[in-house]
């Protein structure tokens, strides 16, 4: 039980990576605030956690809203007595297309969710963590390191998350707050719908993506959750400013 008596907030935790992270943290003893704009999905995750003997509450949060994000952090304080772990996982991808064809409103939305959301999470979490220490983990992307065409704006947001992670790690180190990121490769989650417009990848598309990854498969939510739990744990107590590839070797191939 690596996280017994620790309190966590996980954004975008109604499905995909976030769901795996939230349920894994709870299974290891953490009290978890499940934060998402998807109320039905979020409450389903809370139900699964509590049915398994864990402790979790749901809060509806649009991470681009300062009011919602402050409320999300306040929920951890009021319900559990403080905040030890923040996972800024919520994300959005525009459909794959040339940058010059991307509608401005889609550009604004992807930056509002992926960059402003991380900024706001950190902004409201750091003051709560200052007196006790803590860990912030941001979900970036391997696209921040090895960008691919047709998702240029999305990749740019994740590049911003990497730089924000590394810069903030230095700023908050004196408060015993560690800040790290994970850089996942493509995974077949509901998030993929934002990029390709499909709930499920066709077999040919899945095979083409997997062929670009040396280990020969897409990421699984459990792969990302395992990395996040390591970075949040005391086993990673001397790691900060790390942006860990969860990519099966894609970034070095």
Phi and psi in degrees as GROMACS dihedral restraints (atoms count N, CA, C in turn):
[ dihedral_restraints ]
;  ai    aj    ak    al  type     phi  dphi    fc
    3     4     5     6     1   -64.5    20    10
    4     5     6     7     1   -21.3    20    10
    6     7     8     9     1  -121.8    20    10
    7     8     9    10     1    25.0    20    10
    9    10    11    12     1   -59.0    20    10
   10    11    12    13     1   133.1    20    10
   12    13    14    15     1    67.2    20    10
   13    14    15    16     1    18.3    20    10
   15    16    17    18     1  -108.6    20    10
   16    17    18    19     1   148.9    20    10
   18    19    20    21     1  -114.0    20    10
   19    20    21    22     1   132.3    20    10
   21    22    23    24     1  -130.3    20    10
   22    23    24    25     1   148.0    20    10
   24    25    26    27     1  -118.9    20    10
   25    26    27    28     1   131.0    20    10
   27    28    29    30     1  -125.7    20    10
   28    29    30    31     1   117.1    20    10
   30    31    32    33     1   -86.9    20    10
   31    32    33    34     1   155.1    20    10
   33    34    35    36     1    61.9    20    10
   34    35    36    37     1    38.0    20    10
   36    37    38    39     1  -104.3    20    10
   37    38    39    40     1    18.5    20    10
   39    40    41    42     1   -83.9    20    10
   40    41    42    43     1    -9.0    20    10
   42    43    44    45     1  -166.4    20    10
   43    44    45    46     1   174.9    20    10
   45    46    47    48     1    57.5    20    10
   46    47    48    49     1  -140.3    20    10
   48    49    50    51     1   -56.6    20    10
   49    50    51    52     1   -44.3    20    10
   51    52    53    54     1   -62.0    20    10
   52    53    54    55     1   -41.0    20    10
   54    55    56    57     1   -61.9    20    10
   55    56    57    58     1   -45.0    20    10
   57    58    59    60     1   -63.0    20    10
   58    59    60    61     1   -39.5    20    10
   60    61    62    63     1   -65.8    20    10
   61    62    63    64     1   -48.2    20    10
   63    64    65    66     1   -62.0    20    10
   64    65    66    67     1   -45.9    20    10
   66    67    68    69     1   -68.9    20    10
   67    68    69    70     1   -33.9    20    10
   69    70    71    72     1   -69.7    20    10
   70    71    72    73     1   -41.7    20    10
   72    73    74    75     1   -60.9    20    10
   73    74    75    76     1   -44.4    20    10
   75    76    77    78     1   -64.2    20    10
   76    77    78    79     1   -39.3    20    10
   78    79    80    81     1   -64.0    20    10
   79    80    81    82     1   -23.6    20    10
   81    82    83    84     1   -97.5    20    10
   82    83    84    85     1    14.4    20    10
   84    85    86    87     1   103.6    20    10
   85    86    87    88     1    -5.9    20    10
   87    88    89    90     1   -74.6    20    10
   88    89    90    91     1   148.8    20    10
   90    91    92    93     1   -86.4    20    10
   91    92    93    94     1   126.8    20    10
   93    94    95    96     1  -122.0    20    10
   94    95    96    97     1   130.0    20    10
   96    97    98    99     1   -92.0    20    10
   97    98    99   100     1   113.9    20    10
   99   100   101   102     1   -88.3    20    10
  100   101   102   103     1   112.6    20    10
  102   103   104   105     1  -116.5    20    10
  103   104   105   106     1   127.5    20    10
  105   106   107   108     1  -166.4    20    10
  106   107   108   109     1   158.8    20    10
  108   109   110   111     1   -80.7    20    10
  109   110   111   112     1   -16.0    20    10
  111   112   113   114     1   -89.6    20    10
  112   113   114   115     1    95.9    20    10
  114   115   116   117     1   -67.1    20    10
  115   116   117   118     1   -43.2    20    10
  117   118   119   120     1   -62.1    20    10
  118   119   120   121     1   -45.5    20    10
  120   121   122   123     1   -65.0    20    10
  121   122   123   124     1   -41.4    20    10
  123   124   125   126     1   -63.9    20    10
  124   125   126   127     1   -41.8    20    10
  126   127   128   129     1   -68.9    20    10
  127   128   129   130     1   -32.0    20    10
  129   130   131   132     1   -61.9    20    10
  130   131   132   133     1   -43.6    20    10
  132   133   134   135     1   -64.6    20    10
  133   134   135   136     1   -43.0    20    10
  135   136   137   138     1   -59.2    20    10
  136   137   138   139     1   -42.8    20    10
  138   139   140   141     1   -60.9    20    10
  139   140   141   142     1   -41.2    20    10
  141   142   143   144     1   -64.7    20    10
  142   143   144   145     1   -39.2    20    10
  144   145   146   147     1   -66.2    20    10
  145   146   147   148     1   -47.2    20    10
  147   148   149   150     1   -69.3    20    10
  148   149   150   151     1   -35.6    20    10
  150   151   152   153     1   -61.6    20    10
  151   152   153   154     1   -29.8    20    10
  153   154   155   156     1   -86.7    20    10
  154   155   156   157     1     3.9    20    10
  156   157   158   159     1    94.9    20    10
  157   158   159   160     1     6.1    20    10
  159   160   161   162     1   -90.9    20    10
  160   161   162   163     1  -177.8    20    10
  162   163   164   165     1  -126.6    20    10
  163   164   165   166     1   124.1    20    10
  165   166   167   168     1  -155.3    20    10
  166   167   168   169     1   153.2    20    10
  168   169   170   171     1  -133.5    20    10
  169   170   171   172     1   155.7    20    10
  171   172   173   174     1  -106.1    20    10
  172   173   174   175     1   142.0    20    10
  174   175   176   177     1  -135.6    20    10
  175   176   177   178     1   133.8    20    10
  177   178   179   180     1   -81.2    20    10
  178   179   180   181     1   121.2    20    10
  180   181   182   183     1  -143.8    20    10
  181   182   183   184     1   125.5    20    10
  183   184   185   186     1   -92.8    20    10
  184   185   186   187     1   112.5    20    10
  186   187   188   189     1   -68.2    20    10
  187   188   189   190     1   -11.0    20    10
  189   190   191   192     1   -84.4    20    10
  190   191   192   193     1    -4.6    20    10
  192   193   194   195     1  -100.9    20    10
  193   194   195   196     1   120.1    20    10
  195   196   197   198     1   -60.7    20    10
  196   197   198   199     1   -39.0    20    10
  198   199   200   201     1   -61.9    20    10
  199   200   201   202     1   -45.2    20    10
  201   202   203   204     1   -65.6    20    10
  202   203   204   205     1   -41.6    20    10
  204   205   206   207     1   -68.9    20    10
  205   206   207   208     1   -42.1    20    10
  207   208   209   210     1   -60.4    20    10
  208   209   210   211     1   -41.7    20    10
  210   211   212   213     1   -63.2    20    10
  211   212   213   214     1   -36.4    20    10
  213   214   215   216     1   -62.2    20    10
  214   215   216   217     1   -45.5    20    10
  216   217   218   219     1   -68.2    20    10
  217   218   219   220     1   -40.6    20    10
  219   220   221   222     1   -60.9    20    10
  220   221   222   223     1   -33.4    20    10
  222   223   224   225     1   -61.6    20    10
  223   224   225   226     1   -41.1    20    10
  225   226   227   228     1   -61.9    20    10
  226   227   228   229     1   -39.5    20    10
  228   229   230   231     1   -70.1    20    10
  229   230   231   232     1   -46.4    20    10
  231   232   233   234     1   -74.1    20    10
  232   233   234   235     1   -37.0    20    10
  234   235   236   237     1   -83.2    20    10
  235   236   237   238     1   -35.1    20    10
  237   238   239   240     1  -121.1    20    10
  238   239   240   241     1   -10.7    20    10
  240   241   242   243     1    96.3    20    10
  241   242   243   244     1     5.1    20    10
  243   244   245   246     1   159.7    20    10
  244   245   246   247     1  -175.4    20    10
  246   247   248   249     1  -136.6    20    10
  247   248   249   250     1   127.2    20    10
  249   250   251   252     1  -113.9    20    10
  250   251   252   253     1   -30.3    20    10
  252   253   254   255     1  -136.1    20    10
  253   254   255   256     1   126.8    20    10
  255   256   257   258     1  -119.1    20    10
  256   257   258   259     1   126.5    20    10
  258   259   260   261     1  -113.7    20    10
  259   260   261   262     1   106.1    20    10
  261   262   263   264     1   -83.7    20    10
  262   263   264   265     1    87.6    20    10
  264   265   266   267     1  -107.2    20    10
  265   266   267   268     1   -23.3    20    10
  267   268   269   270     1   -56.6    20    10
  268   269   270   271     1   136.7    20    10
  270   271   272   273     1  -153.3    20    10
  271   272   273   274     1   165.0    20    10
  273   274   275   276     1  -145.5    20    10
  274   275   276   277     1   142.0    20    10
  276   277   278   279     1  -124.1    20    10
  277   278   279   280     1   136.9    20    10
  279   280   281   282     1   -72.5    20    10
  280   281   282   283     1   164.0    20    10
  282   283   284   285     1   -63.5    20    10
  283   284   285   286     1   147.2    20    10
  285   286   287   288     1   -63.7    20    10
  286   287   288   289     1   126.3    20    10
  288   289   290   291     1  -170.9    20    10
  289   290   291   292     1   162.2    20    10
  291   292   293   294     1   -59.6    20    10
  292   293   294   295     1   143.5    20    10
  294   295   296   297     1   -54.5    20    10
  295   296   297   298     1   -39.5    20    10
  297   298   299   300     1   -72.3    20    10
  298   299   300   301     1   -10.7    20    10
  300   301   302   303     1  -100.8    20    10
  301   302   303   304     1    -4.8    20    10
  303   304   305   306     1   -71.0    20    10
  304   305   306   307     1   123.5    20    10
  306   307   308   309     1   -61.0    20    10
  307   308   309   310     1   142.7    20    10
  309   310   311   312     1   -58.9    20    10
  310   311   312   313     1   -36.0    20    10
  312   313   314   315     1   -67.5    20    10
  313   314   315   316     1   -30.0    20    10
  315   316   317   318     1   -72.1    20    10
  316   317   318   319     1   -39.5    20    10
  318   319   320   321     1   -58.3    20    10
  319   320   321   322     1   -46.7    20    10
  321   322   323   324     1   -64.0    20    10
  322   323   324   325     1   -39.0    20    10
  324   325   326   327     1   -67.6    20    10
  325   326   327   328     1   -42.4    20    10
  327   328   329   330     1   -67.2    20    10
  328   329   330   331     1   -36.2    20    10
  330   331   332   333     1   -72.6    20    10
  331   332   333   334     1   -36.7    20    10
  333   334   335   336     1   -63.1    20    10
  334   335   336   337     1   -40.8    20    10
  336   337   338   339     1   -77.3    20    10
  337   338   339   340     1   -50.8    20    10
  339   340   341   342     1   -81.8    20    10
  340   341   342   343     1   -28.4    20    10
  342   343   344   345     1  -108.4    20    10
  343   344   345   346     1   -55.9    20    10
  345   346   347   348     1   -58.2    20    10
  346   347   348   349     1   -39.0    20    10
  348   349   350   351     1   -60.2    20    10
  349   350   351   352     1   -41.9    20    10
  351   352   353   354     1   -68.8    20    10
  352   353   354   355     1   -43.8    20    10
  354   355   356   357     1   -55.8    20    10
  355   356   357   358     1   -48.5    20    10
  357   358   359   360     1   -65.7    20    10
  358   359   360   361     1   -41.0    20    10
  360   361   362   363     1   -57.5    20    10
  361   362   363   364     1   -46.6    20    10
  363   364   365   366     1   -66.3    20    10
  364   365   366   367     1   -42.5    20    10
  366   367   368   369     1   -55.4    20    10
  367   368   369   370     1   -43.3    20    10
  369   370   371   372     1   -91.7    20    10
  370   371   372   373     1   -19.0    20    10
  372   373   374   375     1   -81.4    20    10
  373   374   375   376     1   -39.8    20    10
  375   376   377   378     1   -57.7    20    10
  376   377   378   379     1   -47.3    20    10
  378   379   380   381     1   -60.1    20    10
  379   380   381   382     1   -32.4    20    10
  381   382   383   384     1   -72.2    20    10
  382   383   384   385     1   -34.0    20    10
  384   385   386   387     1   -83.6    20    10
  385   386   387   388     1   -17.1    20    10
  387   388   389   390     1   -55.7    20    10
  388   389   390   391     1   -38.0    20    10
  390   391   392   393     1   -85.4    20    10
  391   392   393   394     1    -6.0    20    10
  393   394   395   396     1  -132.5    20    10
  394   395   396   397     1    -8.9    20    10
  396   397   398   399     1    80.6    20    10
  397   398   399   400     1   172.3    20    10
  399   400   401   402     1   169.8    20    10
  400   401   402   403     1  -175.7    20    10
  402   403   404   405     1  -136.0    20    10
  403   404   405   406     1   133.0    20    10
  405   406   407   408     1  -117.7    20    10
  406   407   408   409     1   130.5    20    10
  408   409   410   411     1  -127.1    20    10
  409   410   411   412     1   125.9    20    10
  411   412   413   414     1  -107.6    20    10
  412   413   414   415     1   137.9    20    10
  414   415   416   417     1   -88.7    20    10
  415   416   417   418     1   109.4    20    10
  417   418   419   420     1   -99.5    20    10
  418   419   420   421     1  -132.2    20    10
  420   421   422   423     1  -168.0    20    10
  421   422   423   424     1   151.8    20    10
  423   424   425   426     1   -65.4    20    10
  424   425   426   427     1   -18.5    20    10
  426   427   428   429     1   -63.8    20    10
  427   428   429   430     1   -18.9    20    10
  429   430   431   432     1   -72.5    20    10
  430   431   432   433     1   -23.4    20    10
  432   433   434   435     1  -102.5    20    10
  433   434   435   436     1   -43.8    20    10
  435   436   437   438     1  -127.1    20    10
  436   437   438   439     1    80.0    20    10
  438   439   440   441     1   -68.2    20    10
  439   440   441   442     1   146.9    20    10
  441   442   443   444     1  -113.5    20    10
  442   443   444   445     1   156.1    20    10
  444   445   446   447     1   -69.7    20    10
  445   446   447   448     1   161.9    20    10
  447   448   449   450     1    79.6    20    10
  448   449   450   451     1    -6.1    20    10
  450   451   452   453     1  -130.5    20    10
  451   452   453   454     1    42.2    20    10
  453   454   455   456     1   -63.6    20    10
  454   455   456   457     1   -43.8    20    10
  456   457   458   459     1   -65.3    20    10
  457   458   459   460     1   -41.5    20    10
  459   460   461   462     1   -59.1    20    10
  460   461   462   463     1   -47.6    20    10
  462   463   464   465     1   -59.4    20    10
  463   464   465   466     1   -37.7    20    10
  465   466   467   468     1   -63.0    20    10
  466   467   468   469     1   -38.3    20    10
  468   469   470   471     1   -63.8    20    10
  469   470   471   472     1   -38.7    20    10
  471   472   473   474     1   -73.5    20    10
  472   473   474   475     1   -30.1    20    10
  474   475   476   477     1   -62.0    20    10
  475   476   477   478     1   -40.4    20    10
  477   478   479   480     1   -63.0    20    10
  478   479   480   481     1   -38.9    20    10
  480   481   482   483     1   -64.5    20    10
  481   482   483   484     1   -39.2    20    10
  483   484   485   486     1   -62.2    20    10
  484   485   486   487     1   -46.6    20    10
  486   487   488   489     1   -67.3    20    10
  487   488   489   490     1   -40.3    20    10
  489   490   491   492     1   -60.7    20    10
  490   491   492   493     1   -42.6    20    10
  492   493   494   495     1   -59.3    20    10
  493   494   495   496     1   -49.2    20    10
  495   496   497   498     1   -68.9    20    10
  496   497   498   499     1   -39.8    20    10
  498   499   500   501     1   -68.3    20    10
  499   500   501   502     1   -44.7    20    10
  501   502   503   504     1   -66.2    20    10
  502   503   504   505     1   -31.8    20    10
  504   505   506   507     1   -56.0    20    10
  505   506   507   508     1   -39.0    20    10
  507   508   509   510     1   -72.6    20    10
  508   509   510   511     1   -41.6    20    10
  510   511   512   513     1   -61.7    20    10
  511   512   513   514     1   -39.5    20    10
  513   514   515   516     1  -101.3    20    10
  514   515   516   517     1    -0.1    20    10
  516   517   518   519     1   -55.0    20    10
  517   518   519   520     1   -38.5    20    10
  519   520   521   522     1   -62.4    20    10
  520   521   522   523     1   -18.0    20    10
  522   523   524   525     1   -93.9    20    10
  523   524   525   526     1     8.2    20    10
  525   526   527   528     1    62.5    20    10
  526   527   528   529     1    35.9    20    10
  528   529   530   531     1  -109.4    20    10
  529   530   531   532     1   125.9    20    10
  531   532   533   534     1  -100.5    20    10
  532   533   534   535     1   143.0    20    10
  534   535   536   537     1  -130.1    20    10
  535   536   537   538     1   119.0    20    10
  537   538   539   540     1  -134.0    20    10
  538   539   540   541     1   172.5    20    10
  540   541   542   543     1  -139.4    20    10
  541   542   543   544     1   158.6    20    10
  543   544   545   546     1  -116.4    20    10
  544   545   546   547     1   143.2    20    10
  546   547   548   549     1  -117.5    20    10
  547   548   549   550     1    85.4    20    10
  549   550   551   552     1   -76.2    20    10
  550   551   552   553     1   153.7    20    10
  552   553   554   555     1   -86.7    20    10
  553   554   555   556     1   178.8    20    10
  555   556   557   558     1   -57.1    20    10
  556   557   558   559     1   143.0    20    10
  558   559   560   561     1  -139.0    20    10
  559   560   561   562     1   151.7    20    10
  561   562   563   564     1   -88.6    20    10
  562   563   564   565     1    79.1    20    10
  564   565   566   567     1  -118.5    20    10
  565   566   567   568     1   175.7    20    10
  567   568   569   570     1   -59.1    20    10
  568   569   570   571     1   -26.0    20    10
  570   571   572   573     1   -59.5    20    10
  571   572   573   574     1   -29.8    20    10
  573   574   575   576     1   -60.5    20    10
  574   575   576   577     1   -25.6    20    10
  576   577   578   579     1   -58.9    20    10
  577   578   579   580     1   -35.3    20    10
  579   580   581   582     1   -62.9    20    10
  580   581   582   583     1   -32.4    20    10
  582   583   584   585     1   -88.1    20    10
  583   584   585   586     1   -37.8    20    10
  585   586   587   588     1  -115.5    20    10
  586   587   588   589     1    -7.0    20    10
  588   589   590   591     1    77.2    20    10
  589   590   591   592     1    14.9    20    10
  591   592   593   594     1  -127.7    20    10
  592   593   594   595     1   144.0    20    10
  594   595   596   597     1   -69.9    20    10
  595   596   597   598     1   -33.8    20    10
  597   598   599   600     1  -136.9    20    10
  598   599   600   601     1   134.4    20    10
  600   601   602   603     1   -70.6    20    10
  601   602   603   604     1   138.2    20    10
  603   604   605   606     1   -62.1    20    10
  604   605   606   607     1   153.0    20    10
  606   607   608   609     1   -55.3    20    10
  607   608   609   610     1   -41.3    20    10
  609   610   611   612     1   -63.6    20    10
  610   611   612   613     1   -42.2    20    10
  612   613   614   615     1   -65.6    20    10
  613   614   615   616     1   -40.5    20    10
  615   616   617   618     1   -62.5    20    10
  616   617   618   619     1   -43.3    20    10
  618   619   620   621     1   -65.4    20    10
  619   620   621   622     1   -37.6    20    10
  621   622   623   624     1   -65.7    20    10
  622   623   624   625     1   -42.4    20    10
  624   625   626   627     1   -65.0    20    10
  625   626   627   628     1   -46.0    20    10
  627   628   629   630     1   -62.5    20    10
  628   629   630   631     1   -32.3    20    10
  630   631   632   633     1   -66.0    20    10
  631   632   633   634     1   -20.2    20    10
  633   634   635   636     1   -85.9    20    10
  634   635   636   637     1    -4.7    20    10
  636   637   638   639     1  -110.4    20    10
  637   638   639   640     1   118.9    20    10
  639   640   641   642     1   -53.1    20    10
  640   641   642   643     1   -36.2    20    10
  642   643   644   645     1   -78.8    20    10
  643   644   645   646     1    -2.8    20    10
  645   646   647   648     1    82.0    20    10
  646   647   648   649     1    15.9    20    10
  648   649   650   651     1  -152.8    20    10
  649   650   651   652     1   165.1    20    10
  651   652   653   654     1   -75.9    20    10
  652   653   654   655     1   165.6    20    10
  654   655   656   657     1   -70.5    20    10
  655   656   657   658     1   151.9    20    10
  657   658   659   660     1  -109.2    20    10
  658   659   660   661     1   149.5    20    10
  660   661   662   663     1   -52.5    20    10
  661   662   663   664     1   -34.5    20    10
  663   664   665   666     1   -65.9    20    10
  664   665   666   667     1   -29.9    20    10
  666   667   668   669     1   -63.4    20    10
  667   668   669   670     1   -44.5    20    10
  669   670   671   672     1   -70.8    20    10
  670   671   672   673     1   -42.6    20    10
  672   673   674   675     1   -60.2    20    10
  673   674   675   676     1   -41.3    20    10
  675   676   677   678     1   -62.1    20    10
  676   677   678   679     1   -40.1    20    10
  678   679   680   681     1   -68.5    20    10
  679   680   681   682     1   -40.9    20    10
  681   682   683   684     1   -63.3    20    10
  682   683   684   685     1   -43.7    20    10
  684   685   686   687     1   -64.2    20    10
  685   686   687   688     1   -37.6    20    10
  687   688   689   690     1   -61.4    20    10
  688   689   690   691     1   -48.8    20    10
  690   691   692   693     1   -65.5    20    10
  691   692   693   694     1   -28.6    20    10
  693   694   695   696     1   -81.5    20    10
  694   695   696   697     1   -15.6    20    10
  696   697   698   699     1   -87.4    20    10
  697   698   699   700     1   169.6    20    10
  699   700   701   702     1   -67.9    20    10
  700   701   702   703     1   -17.6    20    10
  702   703   704   705     1   -62.7    20    10
  703   704   705   706     1   -23.2    20    10
  705   706   707   708     1  -108.1    20    10
  706   707   708   709     1    28.8    20    10
  708   709   710   711     1   -61.2    20    10
  709   710   711   712     1   -21.5    20    10
  711   712   713   714     1  -108.2    20    10
  712   713   714   715     1    17.3    20    10
  714   715   716   717     1  -108.8    20    10
  715   716   717   718     1   121.9    20    10
  717   718   719   720     1  -148.7    20    10
  718   719   720   721     1   148.9    20    10
  720   721   722   723     1    75.9    20    10
  721   722   723   724     1    12.1    20    10
  723   724   725   726     1   -85.9    20    10
  724   725   726   727     1   135.3    20    10
  726   727   728   729     1  -119.1    20    10
  727   728   729   730     1    96.5    20    10
  729   730   731   732     1   -88.8    20    10
  730   731   732   733     1   118.5    20    10
  732   733   734   735     1   -68.9    20    10
  733   734   735   736     1   128.8    20    10
  735   736   737   738     1  -117.9    20    10
  736   737   738   739     1    73.9    20    10
  738   739   740   741     1  -137.4    20    10
  739   740   741   742     1     8.3    20    10
  741   742   743   744     1    58.9    20    10
  742   743   744   745     1    21.1    20    10
  744   745   746   747     1    93.4    20    10
  745   746   747   748     1     5.3    20    10
  747   748   749   750     1   -60.4    20    10
  748   749   750   751     1   -35.3    20    10
  750   751   752   753     1   -73.7    20    10
  751   752   753   754     1    -9.7    20    10
  753   754   755   756     1  -116.5    20    10
  754   755   756   757     1     5.6    20    10
